[in-house]
Amino acid sequence: MKTNFSEAQLADPQIAEADTILKSCQHFGFCTSGCPTYVLLHDENDSPRGRIDLIKDMLESGGAPSEKTVGHIDRCLSCMSCMTTCAVKVDYMHLADTARQYIETHYRRPWAERWTRDILSYVLPRRPWFRAALGAGRLASRASFLVPTRFKPALDLLPKTPPASEDELVGEVFPAEGSRRWRVALLSGCVQPEMAPQINAATIRLLTRFGCEVVVPKEAGCCGSLNLHMGKTAAARSFARVNVNAWARLLDEGLDAIVTNASGCGTTVKDYAHLLSDDPEIAESAAKIAALARDVSEWILHMRLPLPQHPRRYRVAYHDACSLKNVQHVTAEPRKLLKEAGFVVKDVPESHFCCGSAGTYNILQPVIAAQLGQRKAANIAGTEPQIVAAGNIGCITQIGLYSQTPITHTVELLDWAHGGPVPLALRGISLPEVQASEMAAEKVLVSEHVVSFVPPPDKPQAKGPPDVGIW
């Protein structure tokens, strides 16, 4: 693609980067078939190729973008499915981030829209504020007719009951059981520990059980992704700097990995070297942190856990979170781990299609998000699963709105298979185990050996999870 930026414009490092990305696009159009908004809306401007043209014109003009341009760019999910099919590997991810930052700087949104986005960008990354918002939301849901229309989609996303106090993590260092083999930092996050603290709890139990010391620095919090994808790049960088400084102090003491269990966060942390590249005081540390970042499934596979004594024989539909599949390219690891734990893993059709969560997308673009959520739920149902597993809290929450099948984080299932408690979503329900004939048909392999499936004990072992009706 030919561009027409002035020399003055190209003096801006972000415009110079955008210019390089734009020039790499050959307009082949392979990106359109995998783009959820294009498939739903059939509008070229709602395809990656169309948006690239809009971004080019917007950046070259140097002025305020039109409402039409902003609308089409806002409807992008940042699922990055386009990047997996692009023949020339256009870096659409960073181009979209630049476009959103430009819009945030040069376009004045209607006051209600601006107010909504400002509230979301401030409240969600800050746990005390978000905790208070959850409480207020539960009260407001009892009289939803009083809630402004813009915030009603958010009410549907709230957990129905407050998190159990037993899932609250107390302390900063969680020692390994037995001899310590590794030392890792865990990103506790901002939204996830308030929405589903059992995910962090399961992660820590599983890692420490097999010789991993887990450090959860209190200073580290939001990764910055929520603000980054809303165009509020300065705020995103501020959160990222806090995390880098918190983790950098651990490097001298030895750190094998920085583990993330929310794939949206993991994608951003792995990109800290790029996000903070223009900050000379922290750029080197940011690059080291980014290089150490691992999704929890990557790290657990690296640990090479022993096979569970009592594998869980249930049919699991594994949902690929876009940030995990399309950006981090982590697809085989969670499937392998689930199979090793005894589960029959089913791939969901249209795995490249976003579920509609996409950070704050299901709040800001609720109509499209609902269509995608319903489509994802229908594809999941077609696999006839007993359980759904995913590696991102946003996906878990979004799919849970439309799917009748209980959904859990992958790490909760792995923790359960290795002696942890029954995942929260499965408590109080009864599921029949998959028959040996189906297991044989699936040809489930574990560490290159066929699993010998035997009937489970009538009751769990003394050190296993409590009997809550799923046996």
Backbone torsions as a table, in degrees:
resi	resn	phi	psi	omega
1	MET	NA	137.7	178.0
2	LYS	-89.1	136.6	178.6
3	THR	-118.3	164.7	-176.1
4	ASN	-136.9	49.5	176.8
5	PHE	-79.6	147.0	176.4
6	SER	-79.5	165.1	178.1
7	GLU	-62.8	-35.7	179.1
8	ALA	-65.0	-40.3	178.6
9	GLN	-65.4	-42.0	-177.4
10	LEU	-69.9	-11.4	175.0
11	ALA	-70.5	-19.1	175.7
12	ASP	-80.6	119.4	-176.8
13	PRO	-55.6	-35.9	-179.5
14	GLN	-69.5	-40.3	177.4
15	ILE	-67.0	-38.8	178.8
16	ALA	-62.4	-41.5	177.3
17	GLU	-65.0	-44.2	178.6
18	ALA	-60.6	-38.7	178.8
19	ASP	-60.5	-44.3	178.6
20	THR	-62.4	-43.4	-179.6
21	ILE	-65.1	-45.5	-179.4
22	LEU	-60.7	-40.8	-179.2
23	LYS	-65.9	-24.5	-178.6
24	SER	-75.9	-18.3	-177.1
25	CYS	-75.0	126.7	179.9
26	GLN	-103.8	1.3	178.0
27	HIS	59.5	33.7	177.3
28	PHE	-64.7	-35.9	176.9
29	GLY	92.1	4.8	176.7
30	PHE	-60.6	-24.2	-177.0
31	CYS	-69.0	-23.6	-171.9
32	THR	-69.3	-35.8	-174.4
33	SER	-66.8	-26.7	-178.6
34	GLY	-98.7	1.4	-177.3
35	CYS	-85.0	117.0	-176.7
36	PRO	-59.5	-41.6	-176.9
37	THR	-70.1	-34.6	177.6
38	TYR	-67.5	-42.2	180.0
39	VAL	-63.7	-36.6	-179.8
40	LEU	-77.8	-42.0	-169.3
41	LEU	-100.9	-19.3	178.9
42	HIS	55.2	39.9	178.9
43	ASP	-120.8	123.7	-179.0
44	GLU	-56.7	-33.5	179.3
45	ASN	-71.0	-12.9	174.7
46	ASP	-104.3	25.1	172.3
47	SER	-113.3	161.9	177.4
48	PRO	-58.5	-42.4	-179.5
49	ARG	-61.7	-43.6	179.0
50	GLY	-66.4	-41.5	180.0
51	ARG	-66.0	-35.2	177.3
52	ILE	-60.4	-42.0	176.4
53	ASP	-62.6	-42.8	179.6
54	LEU	-64.4	-41.0	179.6
55	ILE	-65.3	-42.7	178.1
56	LYS	-57.4	-51.3	-178.9
57	ASP	-63.2	-39.0	-178.8
58	MET	-65.2	-47.2	-177.8
59	LEU	-70.1	-38.1	-179.9
60	GLU	-66.9	-35.6	-177.3
61	SER	-66.5	-34.3	178.6
62	GLY	75.8	1.4	-179.0
63	GLY	-110.4	-167.0	179.6
64	ALA	-71.5	132.0	178.7
65	PRO	-72.1	159.4	179.0
66	SER	-77.9	160.0	177.2
67	GLU	-59.9	-37.4	179.9
68	LYS	-62.5	-46.4	179.4
69	THR	-61.3	-46.1	-180.0
70	VAL	-60.9	-40.8	-179.7
71	GLY	-60.5	-44.2	-179.6
72	HIS	-68.1	-38.0	179.3
73	ILE	-72.3	-37.3	176.6
74	ASP	-60.8	-31.6	-177.1
75	ARG	-78.2	-6.0	174.8
76	CYS	-71.5	131.2	-178.5
77	LEU	-81.5	-14.8	-169.7
78	SER	57.5	35.7	177.1
79	CYS	-76.8	-20.7	177.2
80	MET	62.7	22.5	172.3
81	SER	-60.5	-31.2	-179.6
82	CYS	-61.6	-33.5	-176.9
83	MET	-72.0	-19.6	179.8
84	THR	-81.9	-17.5	-178.4
85	THR	-111.8	-7.1	-177.7
86	CYS	-68.0	127.4	-176.8
87	ALA	-69.8	-26.0	-177.2
88	VAL	-113.4	9.2	173.5
89	LYS	57.3	52.6	175.5
90	VAL	-63.1	133.4	-178.5
91	ASP	-81.4	70.0	-176.4
92	TYR	-66.0	-30.0	-177.3
93	MET	-57.8	-51.9	-178.0
94	HIS	-74.2	-28.3	176.0
95	LEU	-65.9	-42.8	178.8
96	ALA	-63.8	-39.2	177.8
97	ASP	-61.9	-42.6	178.3
98	THR	-63.4	-41.2	180.0
99	ALA	-62.9	-42.2	-179.0
100	ARG	-67.4	-38.2	176.9
101	GLN	-64.9	-40.0	179.1
102	TYR	-62.0	-44.2	179.2
103	ILE	-62.4	-44.1	-179.6
104	GLU	-60.0	-33.4	-177.5
105	THR	-83.7	-37.0	-168.7
106	HIS	-109.6	-7.5	-176.3
107	TYR	-118.1	131.9	178.1
108	ARG	-99.6	109.0	-179.1
109	ARG	-75.2	159.7	172.2
110	PRO	-55.5	148.0	-170.0
111	TRP	-57.5	-40.2	-177.6
112	ALA	-66.0	-40.2	178.9
113	GLU	-67.9	-41.5	179.5
114	ARG	-64.7	-41.6	179.7
115	TRP	-62.7	-43.5	179.5
116	THR	-61.5	-48.3	-177.6
117	ARG	-65.9	-37.7	179.0
118	ASP	-65.7	-40.0	179.2
119	ILE	-65.2	-46.5	-179.8
120	LEU	-61.4	-43.1	-176.4
121	SER	-69.7	-24.5	179.6
122	TYR	-90.2	-43.7	-171.7
123	VAL	-77.4	-47.0	-172.4
124	LEU	-60.3	-40.6	-177.7
125	PRO	-76.6	-10.1	-174.9
126	ARG	-109.5	108.7	-170.2
127	ARG	-56.8	-46.1	179.1
128	PRO	-59.7	-41.9	178.5
129	TRP	-66.9	-41.8	-178.8
130	PHE	-67.7	-38.1	177.5
131	ARG	-61.3	-43.0	177.8
132	ALA	-64.8	-38.1	179.4
133	ALA	-65.5	-36.4	177.6
134	LEU	-63.0	-44.2	178.1
135	GLY	-62.3	-43.5	178.9
136	ALA	-65.4	-36.3	179.7
137	GLY	-65.5	-38.8	179.1
138	ARG	-64.6	-38.2	176.6
139	LEU	-67.8	-42.5	-177.6
140	ALA	-65.6	-30.0	-178.1
141	SER	-65.2	-19.3	177.4
142	ARG	-76.1	-16.9	177.3
143	ALA	-138.9	59.1	-172.3
144	SER	-62.3	-20.4	179.7
145	PHE	-66.5	-16.4	178.1
146	LEU	-90.0	-9.9	-175.9
147	VAL	-83.1	133.9	176.3
148	PRO	-54.4	142.0	-175.5
149	THR	-53.4	-36.8	-176.2
150	ARG	-63.7	-25.7	-175.9
151	PHE	-101.2	-3.4	-179.4
152	LYS	-63.4	-38.9	176.0
153	PRO	-58.7	-30.1	-179.9
154	ALA	-68.3	-30.6	-179.5
155	LEU	-63.6	-35.3	-179.7
156	ASP	-66.4	-22.8	-176.4
157	LEU	-86.7	-8.7	-176.6
158	LEU	-70.4	140.8	171.4
159	PRO	-62.4	139.7	-173.7
160	LYS	-66.7	-30.4	179.4
161	THR	-129.7	152.8	177.1
162	PRO	-60.9	148.4	179.0
163	PRO	-60.0	148.6	178.9
164	ALA	-69.1	140.4	-178.3
165	SER	-64.0	-23.7	-178.5
166	GLU	-66.6	-17.4	-179.4
167	ASP	-92.2	-3.0	177.7
168	GLU	-73.1	131.2	-178.6
169	LEU	-90.1	126.3	-179.7
170	VAL	-111.3	123.9	179.5
171	GLY	107.2	172.3	-176.9
172	GLU	-113.6	-27.7	-178.8
173	VAL	-120.2	127.8	179.2
174	PHE	-115.9	106.0	-172.6
175	PRO	-69.2	152.1	176.5
176	ALA	-69.2	147.1	172.4
177	GLU	-79.2	129.3	-175.6
178	GLY	75.3	-151.0	-178.6
179	SER	-75.5	141.1	-179.7
180	ARG	-80.1	126.4	178.5
181	ARG	-106.1	-30.5	-178.9
182	TRP	-141.2	162.1	174.3
183	ARG	-135.2	122.1	-177.5
184	VAL	-130.7	157.6	170.3
185	ALA	-102.6	140.6	177.7
186	LEU	-113.3	128.8	174.7
187	LEU	-78.2	114.3	-178.6
188	SER	-73.8	-30.2	176.7
189	GLY	85.0	-169.4	-177.4
190	CYS	-124.3	-58.3	-178.8
191	VAL	-74.7	-45.3	-173.5
192	GLN	-58.7	-47.9	-177.5
193	PRO	-64.8	-19.1	176.4
194	GLU	-89.4	-34.3	-179.7
195	MET	-82.6	-41.1	-174.0
196	ALA	-148.2	71.4	-177.8
197	PRO	-63.1	-17.1	-179.4
198	GLN	-65.4	-19.7	-179.8
199	ILE	-70.9	-47.9	176.8
200	ASN	-63.9	-39.1	-180.0
201	ALA	-61.9	-43.8	178.8
202	ALA	-64.9	-39.3	179.7
203	THR	-60.9	-47.8	-178.2
204	ILE	-66.0	-42.1	178.0
205	ARG	-59.0	-46.0	-176.2
206	LEU	-66.8	-44.8	-177.7
207	LEU	-67.4	-45.2	-178.4
208	THR	-69.2	-30.8	-179.3
209	ARG	-60.1	-29.4	-175.7
210	PHE	-115.2	35.4	167.5
211	GLY	90.9	20.8	-177.9
212	CYS	-113.3	121.6	171.8
213	GLU	-79.5	131.5	-176.5
214	VAL	-115.2	124.3	177.8
215	VAL	-109.0	128.7	179.3
216	VAL	-120.6	87.5	-177.5
217	PRO	-60.4	131.9	-178.3
218	LYS	-66.9	-25.9	-178.1
219	GLU	-72.0	-30.5	-176.5
220	ALA	-76.0	134.1	-178.9
221	GLY	-143.9	-116.7	-178.7
222	CYS	-61.1	137.5	-179.3
223	CYS	-76.5	-20.2	-178.5
224	GLY	106.7	-9.3	-172.3
225	SER	-65.5	-37.2	-178.8
226	LEU	-58.9	-45.9	178.5
227	ASN	-72.1	-37.3	-179.1
228	LEU	-58.6	-44.3	-176.4
229	HIS	-81.4	-0.7	172.3
230	MET	-104.5	6.9	178.3
231	GLY	84.9	1.9	-178.8
232	LYS	-92.5	70.0	-170.7
233	THR	-67.3	-36.0	-179.5
234	ALA	-61.9	-42.6	178.2
235	ALA	-65.6	-41.0	178.8
236	ALA	-60.0	-44.1	179.2
237	ARG	-65.6	-34.4	178.6
238	SER	-63.3	-45.2	177.0
239	PHE	-63.7	-40.8	-179.1
240	ALA	-63.4	-40.7	179.6
241	ARG	-61.5	-41.4	179.1
242	VAL	-60.2	-44.3	-179.7
243	ASN	-65.3	-45.4	-179.5
244	VAL	-59.8	-43.6	179.0
245	ASN	-64.6	-38.4	179.8
246	ALA	-65.6	-40.3	-178.2
247	TRP	-80.7	-30.5	-177.6
248	ALA	-61.7	-33.6	-179.6
249	ARG	-68.8	-16.6	178.9
250	LEU	-87.5	-17.7	-173.7
251	LEU	-62.9	-39.4	-178.1
252	ASP	-65.7	-25.2	-179.9
253	GLU	-87.9	-3.3	179.8
254	GLY	95.5	122.1	-178.7
255	LEU	-145.3	121.7	-177.3
256	ASP	-84.3	-29.0	-179.0
257	ALA	-165.4	159.9	168.0
258	ILE	-112.3	112.8	-170.9
259	VAL	-96.6	133.6	174.5
260	THR	-121.7	140.1	178.2
261	ASN	-120.3	16.8	168.6
262	ALA	-125.2	112.8	-167.9
263	SER	-64.5	-28.8	176.2
264	GLY	-63.1	-40.1	176.8
265	CYS	-67.1	-43.0	-178.8
266	GLY	-59.2	-39.4	178.9
267	THR	-60.9	-42.5	-178.8
268	THR	-71.3	-43.1	179.7
269	VAL	-61.9	-40.6	178.3
270	LYS	-65.5	-15.3	-179.3
271	ASP	-105.9	12.1	-179.0
272	TYR	-59.1	-33.2	180.0
273	ALA	-59.7	-37.4	178.3
274	HIS	-77.2	-44.8	-175.9
275	LEU	-61.5	-35.6	-176.2
276	LEU	-110.4	21.8	-176.0
277	SER	-65.0	-24.6	-177.5
278	ASP	-95.5	11.6	178.7
279	ASP	-109.1	95.7	-172.8
280	PRO	-61.0	-26.9	-176.9
281	GLU	-73.4	-21.0	-172.8
282	ILE	-131.9	-4.4	-174.8
283	ALA	-58.0	-42.5	-178.1
284	GLU	-65.1	-44.5	178.1
285	SER	-64.6	-38.4	179.6
286	ALA	-61.9	-39.1	178.9
287	ALA	-66.0	-39.7	178.4
288	LYS	-65.6	-41.5	179.8
289	ILE	-64.0	-45.7	-179.7
290	ALA	-59.8	-38.3	-179.3
291	ALA	-69.2	-25.3	-179.6
292	LEU	-88.3	-13.3	-174.2
293	ALA	-68.2	134.8	179.0
294	ARG	-140.6	137.6	168.7
295	ASP	-64.7	150.9	-176.5
296	VAL	-58.3	-34.0	179.0
297	SER	-69.4	-35.6	175.6
298	GLU	-62.5	-44.2	-175.7
299	TRP	-70.7	-41.7	-179.8
300	ILE	-63.1	-39.8	177.9
301	LEU	-62.6	-38.0	177.5
302	HIS	-62.9	-32.7	-178.9
303	MET	-71.3	-19.6	179.1
304	ARG	53.9	67.2	-179.8
305	LEU	-63.7	149.3	172.9
306	PRO	-68.4	160.0	177.1
307	LEU	-66.3	140.7	-180.0
308	PRO	-66.3	145.9	178.9
309	GLN	-66.5	-33.0	-178.4
310	HIS	-129.1	81.1	-178.0
311	PRO	-58.6	145.6	-179.4
312	ARG	-89.2	120.3	-172.6
313	ARG	-104.5	71.9	179.8
314	TYR	-128.7	154.5	-177.1
315	ARG	-86.8	117.5	-174.7
316	VAL	-116.8	124.4	170.5
317	ALA	-87.4	118.7	-179.5
318	TYR	-95.0	121.1	177.9
319	HIS	-95.1	125.3	176.8
320	ASP	-82.1	110.2	171.7
321	ALA	-64.1	138.1	-176.3
322	CYS	-56.7	-43.6	-178.0
323	SER	-64.5	-28.6	179.6
324	LEU	-82.2	-43.0	-175.9
325	LYS	-79.7	-49.4	-169.4
326	ASN	-86.4	-27.4	-176.9
327	VAL	-107.0	-51.1	-178.9
328	GLN	-83.4	-15.7	179.9
329	HIS	58.0	38.5	176.1
330	VAL	-102.8	100.2	-178.4
331	THR	-127.5	-41.2	-176.6
332	ALA	-75.3	-34.2	-172.6
333	GLU	-59.9	-53.0	-179.2
334	PRO	-64.4	-34.8	178.3
335	ARG	-65.0	-43.6	-179.7
336	LYS	-62.9	-43.4	-179.3
337	LEU	-63.9	-42.0	179.5
338	LEU	-65.3	-40.5	178.4
339	LYS	-65.3	-40.5	178.2
340	GLU	-63.4	-27.3	178.8
341	ALA	-83.3	-1.0	174.9
342	GLY	104.4	-8.8	-177.0
343	PHE	-73.2	148.5	169.6
344	VAL	-90.3	113.9	-172.3
345	VAL	-95.9	126.0	178.7
346	LYS	-109.2	131.1	174.8
347	ASP	-81.6	138.6	-179.2
348	VAL	-87.1	128.0	176.1
349	PRO	-56.4	153.4	-177.6
350	GLU	54.9	46.4	-177.7
351	SER	-63.7	-19.5	179.6
352	HIS	-78.6	-9.7	-177.3
353	PHE	-86.3	129.4	178.3
354	CYS	-64.9	149.0	177.8
355	CYS	-81.4	-12.3	178.6
356	GLY	102.6	1.0	179.8
357	SER	-73.8	-72.3	171.3
358	ALA	50.6	56.6	178.2
359	GLY	71.5	-113.6	178.7
360	THR	-98.4	10.0	-174.9
361	TYR	-60.6	-41.7	-177.2
362	ASN	-70.8	-7.8	172.0
363	ILE	-96.6	-41.8	-175.9
364	LEU	-84.3	-26.6	179.7
365	GLN	-129.7	63.2	-170.3
366	PRO	-65.5	-30.6	-177.1
367	VAL	-67.8	-50.7	179.0
368	ILE	-65.3	-41.6	-179.7
369	ALA	-59.4	-40.6	179.5
370	ALA	-65.2	-40.9	178.0
371	GLN	-60.8	-43.5	-179.5
372	LEU	-69.7	-37.7	178.1
373	GLY	-63.8	-41.5	178.5
374	GLN	-67.0	-38.9	179.2
375	ARG	-65.9	-42.1	178.8
376	LYS	-64.3	-43.3	-179.6
377	ALA	-62.3	-38.6	179.2
378	ALA	-66.0	-40.1	178.0
379	ASN	-67.0	-37.1	177.0
380	ILE	-64.8	-45.3	-178.6
381	ALA	-59.8	-31.8	-179.9
382	GLY	-64.0	-20.0	178.0
383	THR	-86.3	-4.9	-179.3
384	GLU	52.8	55.0	-177.8
385	PRO	-83.5	162.0	169.4
386	GLN	-96.7	-27.7	-177.6
387	ILE	-141.4	147.7	171.2
388	VAL	-111.8	137.2	177.4
389	ALA	-121.8	143.1	177.2
390	ALA	-150.3	162.9	-176.5
391	GLY	-111.5	24.0	-177.2
392	ASN	-148.8	130.1	-177.0
393	ILE	-62.1	-35.2	178.6
394	GLY	-62.0	-45.9	178.4
395	CYS	-63.0	-43.7	-179.1
396	ILE	-58.8	-44.0	-179.4
397	THR	-68.3	-45.2	-177.8
398	GLN	-65.4	-49.1	-179.2
399	ILE	-64.5	-34.2	179.2
400	GLY	-61.3	-21.0	177.7
401	LEU	-71.0	-27.4	-169.2
402	TYR	-120.1	-15.7	-178.0
403	SER	-101.6	139.4	177.6
404	GLN	-85.4	-9.3	-177.7
405	THR	-86.5	134.9	179.0
406	PRO	-59.9	138.6	-176.6
407	ILE	-123.4	136.8	-177.8
408	THR	-135.1	166.8	171.0
409	HIS	-78.0	145.3	179.0
410	THR	-52.1	-41.8	-175.8
411	VAL	-67.7	-27.4	176.2
412	GLU	-65.1	-40.3	178.9
413	LEU	-68.1	-39.2	179.3
414	LEU	-67.2	-41.7	177.5
415	ASP	-61.5	-42.6	178.7
416	TRP	-61.4	-44.1	-178.6
417	ALA	-64.5	-24.2	-178.2
418	HIS	-106.6	27.9	171.9
419	GLY	103.3	-0.1	178.3
420	GLY	-80.6	178.4	-178.4
421	PRO	-72.0	162.6	176.0
422	VAL	-62.1	133.5	178.0
423	PRO	-54.2	145.5	-175.4
424	LEU	-53.9	-41.6	-176.3
425	ALA	-67.5	-17.2	-176.2
426	LEU	-103.0	-4.1	-176.0
427	ARG	-72.4	134.9	177.3
428	GLY	85.5	4.5	177.4
429	ILE	-120.4	159.5	-178.4
430	SER	-117.9	126.6	179.0
431	LEU	-124.0	131.1	176.4
432	PRO	-74.7	141.1	178.0
433	GLU	-71.7	150.9	178.7
434	VAL	-65.8	137.0	-178.5
435	GLN	-70.2	153.8	-178.5
436	ALA	-59.0	-32.8	-179.5
437	SER	-64.1	-39.7	178.1
438	GLU	-69.9	-37.8	177.5
439	MET	-61.5	-42.3	-180.0
440	ALA	-65.5	-38.5	179.7
441	ALA	-64.7	-33.1	179.7
442	GLU	-74.9	-17.0	-178.7
443	LYS	54.2	51.6	-177.9
444	VAL	-69.3	125.7	179.8
445	LEU	-112.6	140.5	176.5
446	VAL	-129.3	116.3	-179.9
447	SER	49.1	43.5	176.2
448	GLU	69.1	15.4	176.4
449	HIS	-126.2	141.6	176.1
450	VAL	-71.9	133.3	-179.6
451	VAL	-72.4	135.1	174.6
452	SER	-91.9	105.0	-175.5
453	PHE	-89.1	121.4	179.1
454	VAL	-120.9	156.5	179.5
455	PRO	-57.3	141.2	179.7
456	PRO	-72.2	161.0	176.6
457	PRO	-64.3	155.5	-179.8
458	ASP	-59.9	-34.7	179.2
459	LYS	-131.6	154.3	178.3
460	PRO	-66.0	157.5	177.0
461	GLN	-66.3	162.7	-175.1
462	ALA	-58.5	-36.0	-177.4
463	LYS	-91.6	1.1	-178.2
464	GLY	-84.5	-174.9	-179.2
465	PRO	-71.5	158.6	-179.7
466	PRO	-68.7	154.9	178.1
467	ASP	-80.4	107.6	-179.5
468	VAL	-120.5	21.6	172.0
469	GLY	101.0	7.5	-179.4
470	ILE	-102.2	-1.7	-176.7
471	TRP	-75.8	NA	NA
